[in-house]
């Protein structure tokens, strides 16, 4: 089983998403966070399941889609995946490392 690590940036992104959505609905904010976290758990068994991020083009940098959000992660090794950022698909992707 692969270890899934959340970077400081990804945790911050998730918190910002929850804060933004909670302006309209605390329940929906919690639900969206749960959906994103649940979706990312597939990486424990299938770390290469996401598609390569087109803007980057590196086999190691991949993404999963959950609703309007892109869960962008890096396959660090056969035993580790780092979630780099959570990005709304309507926003232009900034450089991720």
N, CA, C and O atoms as a printed pandas DataFrame, in Angstrom:
     atom_number atom_name residue_name chain_id  residue_number  x_coord  y_coord  z_coord
0              1         N          UNK        A               1    0.839   -1.182    0.000
1              2        CA          UNK        A               1    0.000    0.000    0.000
2              3         C          UNK        A               1    0.888    1.251    0.000
3              4         O          UNK        A               1    1.904    1.314    0.692
4              5         N          UNK        A               2    0.483    2.219   -0.778
5              6        CA          UNK        A               2    1.241    3.453   -0.951
6              7         C          UNK        A               2    0.880    4.461    0.146
7              8         O          UNK        A               2   -0.287    4.602    0.510
8              9         N          UNK        A               3    1.890    5.156    0.664
9             10        CA          UNK        A               3    1.665    6.212    1.644
10            11         C          UNK        A               3    1.270    7.484    0.904
11            12         O          UNK        A               3    1.960    7.900   -0.027
12            13         N          UNK        A               4    0.158    8.106    1.314
13            14        CA          UNK        A               4   -0.317    9.349    0.702
14            15         C          UNK        A               4   -0.038   10.490    1.683
15            16         O          UNK        A               4   -0.606   10.533    2.774
16            17         N          UNK        A               5    0.837   11.407    1.284
17            18        CA          UNK        A               5    1.194   12.560    2.114
18            19         C          UNK        A               5    0.540   13.813    1.567
19            20         O          UNK        A               5    0.547   14.055    0.360
20            21         N          UNK        A               6   -0.019   14.599    2.453
21            22        CA          UNK        A               6   -0.591   15.897    2.071
22            23         C          UNK        A               6    0.442   16.972    2.388
23            24         O          UNK        A               6    0.878   17.101    3.532
24            25         N          UNK        A               7    0.834   17.741    1.379
25            26        CA          UNK        A               7    1.784   18.828    1.604
26            27         C          UNK        A               7    1.094   19.967    2.344
27            28         O          UNK        A               7   -0.133   20.028    2.421
28            29         N          UNK        A               8    1.897   20.851    2.877
29            30        CA          UNK        A               8    1.357   22.036    3.563
30            31         C          UNK        A               8    0.472   22.828    2.599
31            32         O          UNK        A               8   -0.588   23.322    2.985
32            33         N          UNK        A               9    0.909   22.946    1.353
33            34        CA          UNK        A               9    0.126   23.671    0.336
34            35         C          UNK        A               9   -1.244   23.023    0.123
35            36         O          UNK        A               9   -2.256   23.720    0.062
36            37         N          UNK        A              10   -1.279   21.699    0.011
37            38        CA          UNK        A              10   -2.542   20.994   -0.230
38            39         C          UNK        A              10   -3.496   21.135    0.955
39            40         O          UNK        A              10   -4.699   21.315    0.765
40            41         N          UNK        A              11   -2.971   21.055    2.169
41            42        CA          UNK        A              11   -3.800   21.234    3.370
42            43         C          UNK        A              11   -4.360   22.660    3.403
43            44         O          UNK        A              11   -5.529   22.866    3.729
44            45         N          UNK        A              12   -3.532   23.622    3.068
45            46        CA          UNK        A              12   -3.965   25.013    3.017
46            47         C          UNK        A              12   -5.043   25.211    1.944
47            48         O          UNK        A              12   -6.033   25.906    2.172
48            49         N          UNK        A              13   -4.845   24.601    0.786
49            50        CA          UNK        A              13   -5.839   24.695   -0.286
50            51         C          UNK        A              13   -7.182   24.129    0.164
51            52         O          UNK        A              13   -8.229   24.729   -0.077
52            53         N          UNK        A              14   -7.144   22.976    0.817
53            54        CA          UNK        A              14   -8.370   22.344    1.288
54            55         C          UNK        A              14   -9.078   23.221    2.315
55            56         O          UNK        A              14  -10.303   23.347    2.302
56            57         N          UNK        A              15   -8.302   23.816    3.193
57            58        CA          UNK        A              15   -8.868   24.725    4.199
58            59         C          UNK        A              15   -9.499   25.950    3.525
59            60         O          UNK        A              15  -10.586   26.383    3.909
60            61         N          UNK        A              16   -8.816   26.502    2.524
61            62        CA          UNK        A              16   -9.351   27.666    1.809
62            63         C          UNK        A              16  -10.627   27.324    1.049
63            64         O          UNK        A              16  -11.553   28.133    0.999
64            65         N          UNK        A              17  -10.683   26.142    0.461
65            66        CA          UNK        A              17  -11.882   25.694   -0.240
66            67         C          UNK        A              17  -13.040   25.608    0.748
67            68         O          UNK        A              17  -14.135   26.098    0.472
68            69         N          UNK        A              18  -12.795   24.983    1.902
69            70        CA          UNK        A              18  -13.835   24.851    2.925
70            71         C          UNK        A              18  -14.302   26.218    3.417
71            72         O          UNK        A              18  -15.502   26.441    3.579
72            73         N          UNK        A              19  -13.369   27.128    3.654
73            74        CA          UNK        A              19  -13.725   28.475    4.117
74            75         C          UNK        A              19  -14.588   29.199    3.092
75            76         O          UNK        A              19  -15.573   29.847    3.445
76            77         N          UNK        A              20  -14.217   29.086    1.833
77            78        CA          UNK        A              20  -14.949   29.766    0.766
78            79         C          UNK        A              20  -16.371   29.208    0.641
79            80         O          UNK        A              20  -17.338   29.969    0.592
80            81         N          UNK        A              21  -16.491   27.895    0.589
81            82        CA          UNK        A              21  -17.814   27.280    0.432
82            83         C          UNK        A              21  -18.680   27.521    1.659
83            84         O          UNK        A              21  -19.894   27.688    1.538
84            85         N          UNK        A              22  -18.068   27.541    2.838
85            86        CA          UNK        A              22  -18.845   27.714    4.076
86            87         C          UNK        A              22  -19.508   29.079    4.176
87            88         O          UNK        A              22  -20.390   29.269    5.014
88            89         N          UNK        A              23  -19.113   30.018    3.360
89            90        CA          UNK        A              23  -19.806   31.318    3.336
90            91         C          UNK        A              23  -21.268   31.134    2.948
91            92         O          UNK        A              23  -22.139   31.889    3.380
92            93         N          UNK        A              24  -21.521   30.119    2.128
93            94        CA          UNK        A              24  -22.886   29.819    1.702
94            95         C          UNK        A              24  -23.487   28.644    2.463
95            96         O          UNK        A              24  -24.680   28.637    2.764
96            97         N          UNK        A              25  -22.649   27.645    2.777
97            98        CA          UNK        A              25  -23.181   26.438    3.414
98            99         C          UNK        A              25  -22.082   25.670    4.136
99           100         O          UNK        A              25  -21.165   25.138    3.509
100          101         N          UNK        A              26  -22.183   25.618    5.454
101          102        CA          UNK        A              26  -21.221   24.835    6.232
102          103         C          UNK        A              26  -21.318   23.356    5.896
103          104         O          UNK        A              26  -20.302   22.665    5.816
104          105         N          UNK        A              27  -22.538   22.870    5.699
105          106        CA          UNK        A              27  -22.725   21.449    5.394
106          107         C          UNK        A              27  -22.088   21.086    4.058
107          108         O          UNK        A              27  -21.414   20.061    3.952
108          109         N          UNK        A              28  -22.295   21.912    3.041
109          110        CA          UNK        A              28  -21.719   21.621    1.735
110          111         C          UNK        A              28  -20.194   21.733    1.778
111          112         O          UNK        A              28  -19.501   20.979    1.094
112          113         N          UNK        A              29  -19.674   22.651    2.561
113          114        CA          UNK        A              29  -18.220   22.788    2.706
114          115         C          UNK        A              29  -17.629   21.504    3.282
115          116         O          UNK        A              29  -16.625   20.998    2.780
116          117         N          UNK        A              30  -18.252   20.979    4.335
117          118        CA          UNK        A              30  -17.784   19.733    4.938
118          119         C          UNK        A              30  -17.896   18.581    3.950
119          120         O          UNK        A              30  -16.986   17.757    3.850
120          121         N          UNK        A              31  -18.989   18.518    3.231
121          122        CA          UNK        A              31  -19.195   17.455    2.249
122          123         C          UNK        A              31  -18.139   17.499    1.148
123          124         O          UNK        A              31  -17.633   16.457    0.732
124          125         N          UNK        A              32  -17.804   18.702    0.674
125          126        CA          UNK        A              32  -16.803   18.824   -0.385
126          127         C          UNK        A              32  -15.432   18.371    0.098
127          128         O          UNK        A              32  -14.710   17.703   -0.642
128          129         N          UNK        A              33  -15.067   18.718    1.308
129          130        CA          UNK        A              33  -13.786   18.285    1.874
130          131         C          UNK        A              33  -13.755   16.759    1.981
131          132         O          UNK        A              33  -12.750   16.132    1.646
132          133         N          UNK        A              34  -14.841   16.171    2.442
133          134        CA          UNK        A              34  -14.927   14.709    2.549
134          135         C          UNK        A              34  -14.789   14.065    1.175
135          136         O          UNK        A              34  -14.091   13.061    1.032
136          137         N          UNK        A              35  -15.438   14.623    0.175
137          138        CA          UNK        A              35  -15.353   14.074   -1.184
138          139         C          UNK        A              35  -13.924   14.106   -1.709
139          140         O          UNK        A              35  -13.450   13.132   -2.295
140          141         N          UNK        A              36  -13.243   15.219   -1.501
141          142        CA          UNK        A              36  -11.867   15.353   -1.984
142          143         C          UNK        A              36  -10.956   14.358   -1.258
143          144         O          UNK        A              36  -10.146   13.682   -1.891
144          145         N          UNK        A              37  -11.087   14.270    0.059
145          146        CA          UNK        A              37  -10.256   13.339    0.822
146          147         C          UNK        A              37  -10.548   11.891    0.429
147          148         O          UNK        A              37   -9.631   11.083    0.282
148          149         N          UNK        A              38  -11.816   11.575    0.263
149          150        CA          UNK        A              38  -12.195   10.217   -0.121
150          151         C          UNK        A              38  -11.657    9.871   -1.500
151          152         O          UNK        A              38  -11.140    8.774   -1.711
152          153         N          UNK        A              39  -11.775   10.797   -2.433
153          154        CA          UNK        A              39  -11.277   10.566   -3.797
154          155         C          UNK        A              39   -9.774   10.297   -3.785
155          156         O          UNK        A              39   -9.287    9.448   -4.532
156          157         N          UNK        A              40   -9.049   11.009   -2.947
157          158        CA          UNK        A              40   -7.592   10.855   -2.906
158          159         C          UNK        A              40   -7.169    9.496   -2.355
159          160         O          UNK        A              40   -6.038    9.068   -2.585
160          161         N          UNK        A              41   -8.043    8.821   -1.641
161          162        CA          UNK        A              41   -7.684    7.533   -1.044
162          163         C          UNK        A              41   -7.453    6.438   -2.084
163          164         O          UNK        A              41   -6.816    5.429   -1.782
164          165         N          UNK        A              42   -7.957    6.620   -3.292
165          166        CA          UNK        A              42   -7.705    5.638   -4.354
166          167         C          UNK        A              42   -6.213    5.509   -4.625
167          168         O          UNK        A              42   -5.749    4.473   -5.103
168          169         N          UNK        A              43   -5.462    6.567   -4.318
169          170        CA          UNK        A              43   -4.022    6.574   -4.572
170          171         C          UNK        A              43   -3.278    5.565   -3.699
171          172         O          UNK        A              43   -2.169    5.154   -4.042
172          173         N          UNK        A              44   -3.866    5.165   -2.588
173          174        CA          UNK        A              44   -3.233    4.179   -1.718
174          175         C          UNK        A              44   -3.051    2.853   -2.442
175          176         O          UNK        A              44   -2.069    2.144   -2.221
176          177         N          UNK        A              45   -3.994    2.526   -3.299
177          178        CA          UNK        A              45   -3.937    1.263   -4.048
178          179         C          UNK        A              45   -3.460    1.460   -5.492
179          180         O          UNK        A              45   -2.785    0.597   -6.054
180          181         N          UNK        A              46   -3.816    2.592   -6.076
181          182        CA          UNK        A              46   -3.525    2.848   -7.493
182          183         C          UNK        A              46   -2.885    4.225   -7.674
183          184         O          UNK        A              46   -3.556    5.163   -8.104
184          185         N          UNK        A              47   -1.607    4.356   -7.353
185          186        CA          UNK        A              47   -0.964    5.668   -7.400
186          187         C          UNK        A              47   -0.856    6.283   -8.794
187          188         O          UNK        A              47   -0.719    7.500   -8.915
188          189         N          UNK        A              48   -0.912    5.485   -9.826
189          190        CA          UNK        A              48   -0.824    6.018  -11.187
190          191         C          UNK        A              48   -2.185    6.129  -11.859
191          192         O          UNK        A              48   -2.266    6.241  -13.082
192          193         N          UNK        A              49   -3.251    6.100  -11.070
193          194        CA          UNK        A              49   -4.590    6.094  -11.653
194          195         C          UNK        A              49   -4.991    7.438  -12.260
195          196         O          UNK        A              49   -5.828    7.478  -13.162
196          197         N          UNK        A              50   -4.420    8.515  -11.789
197          198        CA          UNK        A              50   -4.755    9.826  -12.332
198          199         C          UNK        A              50   -4.070   10.076  -13.661
199          200         O          UNK        A              50   -3.085    9.425  -14.009
200          201         N          UNK        A              51   -4.612   11.033  -14.392
201          202        CA          UNK        A              51   -3.995   11.384  -15.673
202          203         C          UNK        A              51   -2.841   12.353  -15.459
203          204         O          UNK        A              51   -2.806   13.083  -14.468
204          205         N          UNK        A              52   -1.913   12.353  -16.382
205          206        CA          UNK        A              52   -0.798   13.295  -16.342
206          207         C          UNK        A              52   -1.370   14.710  -16.485
207          208         O          UNK        A              52   -2.257   14.945  -17.305
208          209         N          UNK        A              53   -0.860   15.644  -15.687
209          210        CA          UNK        A              53   -1.331   17.030  -15.755
210          211         C          UNK        A              53   -0.858   17.623  -17.077
211          212         O          UNK        A              53    0.347   17.737  -17.300
212          213         N          UNK        A              54   -1.793   18.007  -17.971
213          214        CA          UNK        A              54   -1.407   18.461  -19.312
214          215         C          UNK        A              54   -0.479   19.683  -19.317
215          216         O          UNK        A              54    0.403   19.787  -20.169
216          217         N          UNK        A              55   -0.675   20.595  -18.378
217          218        CA          UNK        A              55    0.150   21.807  -18.346
218          219         C          UNK        A              55    1.598   21.518  -17.973
219          220         O          UNK        A              55    2.487   22.323  -18.251
220          221         N          UNK        A              56    1.835   20.379  -17.351
221          222        CA          UNK        A              56    3.176   20.054  -16.881
222          223         C          UNK        A              56    3.819   18.981  -17.753
223          224         O          UNK        A              56    4.991   19.092  -18.114
224          225         N          UNK        A              57    3.059   17.944  -18.089
225          226        CA          UNK        A              57    3.545   16.922  -19.003
226          227         C          UNK        A              57    4.547   15.942  -18.422
227          228         O          UNK        A              57    5.208   15.226  -19.174
228          229         N          UNK        A              58    4.677   15.890  -17.104
229          230        CA          UNK        A              58    5.591   14.951  -16.465
230          231         C          UNK        A              58    4.808   13.738  -15.997
231          232         O          UNK        A              58    3.731   13.865  -15.415
232          233         N          UNK        A              59    5.360   12.563  -16.256
233          234        CA          UNK        A              59    4.710   11.319  -15.857
234          235         C          UNK        A              59    4.486   11.265  -14.347
235          236         O          UNK        A              59    3.533   10.637  -13.886
236          237         N          UNK        A              60    5.349   11.914  -13.577
237          238        CA          UNK        A              60    5.254   11.885  -12.110
238          239         C          UNK        A              60    4.167   12.804  -11.557
239          240         O          UNK        A              60    3.657   12.558  -10.464
240          241         N          UNK        A              61    3.804   13.854  -12.284
241          242        CA          UNK        A              61    2.811   14.812  -11.797
242          243         C          UNK        A              61    1.470   14.462  -12.444
243          244         O          UNK        A              61    1.303   14.562  -13.660
244          245         N          UNK        A              62    0.524   14.051  -11.602
245          246        CA          UNK        A              62   -0.763   13.551  -12.082
246          247         C          UNK        A              62   -1.905   14.257  -11.365
247          248         O          UNK        A              62   -1.697   15.019  -10.421
248          249         N          UNK        A              63   -3.113   13.983  -11.837
249          250        CA          UNK        A              63   -4.276   14.592  -11.204
250          251         C          UNK        A              63   -5.454   13.638  -11.182
251          252         O          UNK        A              63   -5.641   12.809  -12.072
252          253         N          UNK        A              64   -6.242   13.790  -10.123
253          254        CA          UNK        A              64   -7.545   13.166  -10.025
254          255         C          UNK        A              64   -8.558   14.299  -10.064
255          256         O          UNK        A              64   -8.276   15.401   -9.594
256          257         N          UNK        A              65   -9.714   14.039  -10.611
257          258        CA          UNK        A              65  -10.764   15.046  -10.665
258          259         C          UNK        A              65  -11.859   14.658   -9.674
259          260         O          UNK        A              65  -12.311   13.513   -9.652
260          261         N          UNK        A              66  -12.273   15.607   -8.869
261          262        CA          UNK        A              66  -13.413   15.413   -7.972
262          263         C          UNK        A              66  -14.300   16.641   -8.095
263          264         O          UNK        A              66  -13.992   17.707   -7.562
264          265         N          UNK        A              67  -15.404   16.474   -8.806
265          266        CA          UNK        A              67  -16.289   17.611   -9.058
266          267         C          UNK        A              67  -15.555   18.661   -9.864
267          268         O          UNK        A              67  -15.044   18.380  -10.948
268          269         N          UNK        A              68  -15.504   19.874   -9.333
269          270        CA          UNK        A              68  -14.824   20.978  -10.005
270          271         C          UNK        A              68  -13.365   21.127   -9.578
271          272         O          UNK        A              68  -12.715   22.114   -9.923
272          273         N          UNK        A              69  -12.859   20.167   -8.842
273          274        CA          UNK        A              69  -11.510   20.296   -8.282
274          275         C          UNK        A              69  -10.540   19.281   -8.873
275          276         O          UNK        A              69  -10.895   18.142   -9.174
276          277         N          UNK        A              70   -9.309   19.738   -9.024
277          278        CA          UNK        A              70   -8.205   18.909   -9.495
278          279         C          UNK        A              70   -7.319   18.616   -8.286
279          280         O          UNK        A              70   -6.806   19.533   -7.644
280          281         N          UNK        A              71   -7.149   17.351   -7.988
281          282        CA          UNK        A              71   -6.255   16.919   -6.915
282          283         C          UNK        A              71   -4.930   16.593   -7.605
283          284         O          UNK        A              71   -4.789   15.541   -8.229
284          285         N          UNK        A              72   -3.986   17.484   -7.490
285          286        CA          UNK        A              72   -2.720   17.338   -8.202
286          287         C          UNK        A              72   -1.689   16.733   -7.256
287          288         O          UNK        A              72   -1.465   17.226   -6.151
288          289         N          UNK        A              73   -1.069   15.654   -7.723
289          290        CA          UNK        A              73   -0.137   14.920   -6.873
290          291         C          UNK        A              73    1.099   14.480   -7.641
291          292         O          UNK        A              73    1.134   14.477   -8.872
292          293         N          UNK        A              74    2.109   14.111   -6.868
293          294        CA          UNK        A              74    3.372   13.642   -7.447
294          295         C          UNK        A              74    3.629   12.218   -6.966
295          296         O          UNK        A              74    3.541   11.927   -5.773
296          297         N          UNK        A              75    3.943   11.353   -7.894
297          298        CA          UNK        A              75    4.361    9.997   -7.546
298          299         C          UNK        A              75    5.846   10.097   -7.205
299          300         O          UNK        A              75    6.689   10.187   -8.097
300          301         N          UNK        A              76    6.154   10.080   -5.927
301          302        CA          UNK        A              76    7.521   10.267   -5.442
302          303         C          UNK        A              76    8.324    8.975   -5.596
303          304         O          UNK        A              76    9.490    9.000   -5.991
304          305         N          UNK        A              77    7.692    7.858   -5.282
305          306        CA          UNK        A              77    8.326    6.543   -5.373
306          307         C          UNK        A              77    7.211    5.506   -5.484
307          308         O          UNK        A              77    6.032    5.851   -5.399
308          309         N          UNK        A              78    7.574    4.245   -5.671
309          310        CA          UNK        A              78    6.530    3.211   -5.714
310          311         C          UNK        A              78    5.748    3.102   -4.402
311          312         O          UNK        A              78    4.675    2.499   -4.362
312          313         N          UNK        A              79    6.289    3.688   -3.333
313          314        CA          UNK        A              79    5.650    3.598   -2.020
314          315         C          UNK        A              79    5.120    4.921   -1.489
315          316         O          UNK        A              79    4.586    4.962   -0.380
316          317         N          UNK        A              80    5.254    6.004   -2.251
317          318        CA          UNK        A              80    4.851    7.324   -1.733
318          319         C          UNK        A              80    4.275    8.210   -2.817
319          320         O          UNK        A              80    4.784    8.281   -3.936
320          321         N          UNK        A              81    3.197    8.885   -2.448
321          322        CA          UNK        A              81    2.552    9.897   -3.287
322          323         C          UNK        A              81    2.380   11.145   -2.430
323          324         O          UNK        A              81    1.940   11.060   -1.283
324          325         N          UNK        A              82    2.725   12.301   -2.984
325          326        CA          UNK        A              82    2.526   13.579   -2.286
326          327         C          UNK        A              82    1.442   14.370   -2.997
327          328         O          UNK        A              82    1.553   14.656   -4.189
328          329         N          UNK        A              83    0.395   14.724   -2.264
329          330        CA          UNK        A              83   -0.627   15.595   -2.832
330          331         C          UNK        A              83   -0.081   17.008   -2.755
331          332         O          UNK        A              83    0.199   17.521   -1.672
332          333         N          UNK        A              84    0.068   17.635   -3.919
333          334        CA          UNK        A              84    0.734   18.935   -4.004
334          335         C          UNK        A              84   -0.227   20.100   -3.817
335          336         O          UNK        A              84    0.078   21.057   -3.105
336          337         N          UNK        A              85   -1.390   20.016   -4.460
337          338        CA          UNK        A              85   -2.335   21.123   -4.409
338          339         C          UNK        A              85   -3.722   20.626   -4.797
339          340         O          UNK        A              85   -3.871   19.605   -5.468
340          341         N          UNK        A              86   -4.725   21.366   -4.362
341          342        CA          UNK        A              86   -6.105   21.131   -4.778
342          343         C          UNK        A              86   -6.516   22.406   -5.498
343          344         O          UNK        A              86   -6.451   23.498   -4.934
344          345         N          UNK        A              87   -6.933   22.260   -6.733
345          346        CA          UNK        A              87   -7.149   23.432   -7.583
346          347         C          UNK        A              87   -8.536   23.403   -8.210
347          348         O          UNK        A              87   -8.979   22.363   -8.697
348          349         N          UNK        A              88   -9.210   24.526   -8.200
349          350        CA          UNK        A              88  -10.502   24.619   -8.890
350          351         C          UNK        A              88  -10.230   24.618  -10.389
351          352         O          UNK        A              88   -9.350   25.331  -10.872
352          353         N          UNK        A              89  -10.982   23.824  -11.106
353          354        CA          UNK        A              89  -10.714   23.656  -12.543
354          355         C          UNK        A              89  -10.951   24.918  -13.363
355          356         O          UNK        A              89  -10.467   25.011  -14.491
356          357         N          UNK        A              90  -11.678   25.884  -12.829
357          358        CA          UNK        A              90  -11.906   27.126  -13.564
358          359         C          UNK        A              90  -10.700   28.071  -13.495
359          360         O          UNK        A              90  -10.606   29.018  -14.276
360          361         N          UNK        A              91   -9.785   27.815  -12.564
361          362        CA          UNK        A              91   -8.609   28.668  -12.416
362          363         C          UNK        A              91   -7.457   28.162  -13.268
363          364         O          UNK        A              91   -7.302   26.961  -13.491
364          365         N          UNK        A              92   -6.665   29.095  -13.729
365          366        CA          UNK        A              92   -5.464   28.735  -14.473
366          367         C          UNK        A              92   -4.444   28.152  -13.487
367          368         O          UNK        A              92   -4.227   28.699  -12.407
368          369         N          UNK        A              93   -3.832   27.048  -13.874
369          370        CA          UNK        A              93   -2.892   26.366  -13.016
370          371         C          UNK        A              93   -1.576   27.128  -12.936
371          372         O          UNK        A              93   -0.970   27.456  -13.956
372          373         N          UNK        A              94   -1.138   27.407  -11.701
373          374        CA          UNK        A              94    0.178   28.012  -11.513
374          375         C          UNK        A              94    1.194   26.902  -11.439
375          376         O          UNK        A              94    0.819   25.736  -11.314
376          377         N          UNK        A              95    2.444   27.220  -11.512
377          378        CA          UNK        A              95    3.497   26.209  -11.494
378          379         C          UNK        A              95    3.471   25.455  -10.165
379          380         O          UNK        A              95    3.404   26.057   -9.094
380          381         N          UNK        A              96    3.525   24.112  -10.259
381          382        CA          UNK        A              96    3.516   23.258   -9.081
382          383         C          UNK        A              96    4.832   22.494   -9.031
383          384         O          UNK        A              96    5.321   22.034  -10.063
384          385         N          UNK        A              97    5.402   22.357   -7.855
385          386        CA          UNK        A              97    6.650   21.586   -7.714
386          387         C          UNK        A              97    6.551   20.661   -6.547
387          388         O          UNK        A              97    7.496   19.926   -6.260
